[in-house]
Amino acid sequence: MPLLKICPYKDSSIEEIKNWLYGINWPAVYIIYNTKKAYVGETLDLVRRTEQHLKEDEFKEFTDICLISDKTFNKSVILDLESYLIKYMSADKTHILINGNAGVVNHNYFYKDAYEDDFKEIWDKLLKLGIVSSSIADIENSELFKYSPYKSLNEEQQNAAYDILQKLSKIKNGSYKSLIKVVGGAGTGKTILAVFLVKLLTDINHNKRIWNALDDAEISEYIRVLSTQITQFKRVGFVVPMNELRETMKDIFSSIDGLSSDMVLAPESVVEATTPYDLLIVDEAHRLYQRQHLPGIQMYAKFDRINERLMGDHFSKSKSDYTELDWIIKSSRVQLLFYDELQSIRATDIDKDRFESICKPHLFAYYSLFSQMRCKGGNGYYEYVKKVLDSSDLGIRDYQKIDNYQAIVVDDITDLFDIINEKNKQIGLCNIVCGPGWTKSEDIVIDGNSYHWSESKKKRDENSIISIHKSQGFDLNYAGVIFGKEVYYDSESGRIEVNKKELQDNFTKSDGDDAMRHYIINIYLTLMTRGILGTYVYACDPALREYLKMFLN
């Protein structure tokens, strides 16, 4: 059973730590803290490490230290426990962590699963001591936890992160080929990697010795050398095109040491800066606007004002040739874009060919993320759903079993709401989502039952539905997906088609029938991959319901 001990954080406590059962020459984890801030570390000798910290200026303001160890602990266990505590304490909000995030990694070791109960027991003890204040379940459902820069990266993400740092070290003035593009499907962790890099670069700017937290000596030295070469990125911005996600990111950034809500920007905000940004990191770059099909004459006027102001004497092309991506390139020395063409859902979004043509003259490096991190069904579920939604003439022969994931079609809309509402009571973070079959101003009537739009993902009740625009970019534990009256299964074409008369989003049907269907398929692929643990489906069209049953039940 793990032991926890609290001591005053001062020189006179060294003797007390020496006399503790695990104070000398034994693997341990510690938390140094005061009422506002905390630091989590690991060591093989608590006395020696505490003496070191007491001499360091950045730890002078702390008042207490919590020691954690057990007779079964070894180096692998304490590295894992340290990462665990950093991840959860950073989202707990009782203290602001001053840790860097470079050392938060997943460690594999013998008997790892057996220690998970120990970690939960340690967390319960920290709750009783008042060092933390939220349950593990509440933290895991929080947006701060899901998008925290302290989330452990998988090997693919970690390799990309370190290689991106290496590429940034080679860009000196950003005058030529200064754009880095990261491509990945829904759930591959693009946002997690983006936020991780913002925090890492901010710590480098603040001269934090981030390499000290890395237990691999070779990687530690590699990051140390890179840190000395990435000193030119002082002014970093994080661009988020969608309002709902942008507000969430502002809340998250305001809770992280070194970051601030001012770093989170709308695309139009970048042009208001008096001096260019050194680096703009753009999340959900596929939702950047072009000038065509904008919602209302005021948006066109605003677009034109920004174009004329930003491009100035270089306004050589027509106004319609400049996009929000052009604004970002013009307003920064270096750009890091996170992009997924299959999550472009409106004609207002920059189309793929145009996006690539804008990037091409500036492209310095390109990365792809493949591993599915959101859905427990993994890459198999994602690729399978994409095939079911977009292919023609599929039949029962094309059915595939998806392991570790619930994907179920229900026959009654009330069943969908009953299931999702019950799941939400049990574990939270479960919502009904749907596509553009109804306007924002009307109630959603299905089979005689009336439902309404939710103001946001956070404000829900048992009859509320979230739109694609408020759900894109977010995770749910379980998603209830409504295929609206704007989609149906056509037996002649053997595929899902769009009923243009029922489609209520004018910006989705602005580019012609093929583009319109492409956007609708992207919308439902995005919705079908929101759920971490499972997805329940209802289709208004009976034929579509039967079609989906062949593949999802």
Secondary structure, DSSP 8 states (H G I E B T S, - for coil): --EEEEEESSGGGHHHHHHSTTSSSS-EEEEEE-SSEEEEEEES-HHHHHHHHHT-GGGTT--EEEEEE-TT--HHHHHHHHHHHHHHHHHH-SSEE---STT-B----TTHHHHHHHHHHHHHHHHHHTS--S-HHHHHTSHHHHT-TTS-B-HHHHHHHHHHHHHHHH-SS-SSS-EEEEEE-TTS-HHHHHHHHHHHHHHHHTT--GGGG-S-HHHHHHHHHHHHH--S--SEEEE--SHHHHHHHHHHHHTSTT--GGGEE-GGGGGG-SS-EEEEEESSGGG-B-STT-SSHHHHHHHHHHHHHHHGGG--S-GGG--HHHHHHHTEEEEEEEE-GGG--STTB--HHHHHHHHGGGEEEEEEE----S-TTHHHHHHHHHHHHH-SS--GGG----TT-EEEE-S-HHHHHHHHHHHHHHHS-EEEEE-SSS-TTS-EEETTEEEEE-SSSSS--TTEEEEHHHHTT--EEEEEEEE-TTEEEETTTTEEEE-GGG---TTTSTT-HHHHHHHHHHHHHHHHT-EEEEEEEEESSHHHHHHHHHHH-
